């Protein structure tokens, strides 16, 4: 397993461990309660992480002959 694949565990940690820790309403961030902002932030960061994995994964390159 490539070390780059360990990036995929970062969103899991953000969702599963982070949400119970930051489970509160105050403060409001961008008009959202903090827990909702946390979830939206990790959805965006998860997409970014998957994009990074896609760009740096050498297995996805086509072989040109």
C-alpha positions as CSV (number, residue, x, y, z in Angstrom):
1,X,0.0,0.0,0.0
2,X,1.4,3.4,-1.0
3,X,2.0,6.0,1.8
4,X,-0.1,8.4,-0.3
5,X,-3.2,6.3,0.4
6,X,-3.0,7.2,4.1
7,X,-4.3,10.6,3.1
8,X,-7.7,8.9,2.7
9,X,-7.8,8.4,6.5
10,X,-7.7,12.1,7.2
11,X,-11.4,12.7,6.4
12,X,-12.4,9.7,8.4
13,X,-10.6,11.1,11.4
14,X,-12.2,14.5,10.8
15,X,-15.7,13.0,10.6
16,X,-15.7,10.2,13.2
17,X,-13.5,11.7,15.9
18,X,-13.9,15.4,15.3
19,X,-17.7,15.6,15.2
20,X,-18.3,14.4,18.8
21,X,-15.6,16.7,20.0
22,X,-16.9,19.9,18.3
23,X,-20.6,19.1,18.9
24,X,-21.8,22.6,19.9
25,X,-23.9,25.4,18.5
26,X,-21.8,28.4,19.5
27,X,-19.9,30.1,17.8
28,X,-21.5,30.7,14.5
29,X,-19.1,30.5,11.5
30,X,-20.4,31.9,8.2
31,X,-23.9,31.9,9.6
32,X,-23.8,28.2,10.4
33,X,-23.6,26.6,13.9
34,X,-20.1,25.3,14.5
35,X,-21.0,21.6,14.2
36,X,-22.6,22.2,10.8
37,X,-19.7,24.3,9.7
38,X,-17.3,21.4,10.8
39,X,-19.2,18.9,8.7
40,X,-19.3,21.2,5.6
41,X,-15.6,21.9,6.0
42,X,-14.8,18.2,6.1
43,X,-17.0,17.5,3.0
44,X,-14.9,20.0,1.1
45,X,-11.6,18.7,2.5
46,X,-12.6,15.2,1.7
47,X,-13.2,16.2,-1.9
48,X,-9.8,17.9,-2.0
49,X,-8.1,14.9,-0.5
50,X,-9.7,12.6,-3.1
51,X,-8.6,15.0,-5.9
52,X,-5.0,14.9,-4.6
53,X,-5.1,11.1,-4.5
54,X,-6.4,11.0,-8.0
55,X,-3.7,13.4,-9.3
56,X,-0.8,11.6,-7.7
57,X,-1.9,8.0,-8.2
58,X,0.4,6.5,-10.9
59,X,-2.0,3.6,-11.4
60,X,-4.5,5.8,-13.3
61,X,-2.2,6.7,-16.1
62,X,-2.9,5.1,-19.4
63,X,-0.1,3.3,-21.2
64,X,0.7,4.8,-24.5
65,X,2.1,2.6,-27.2
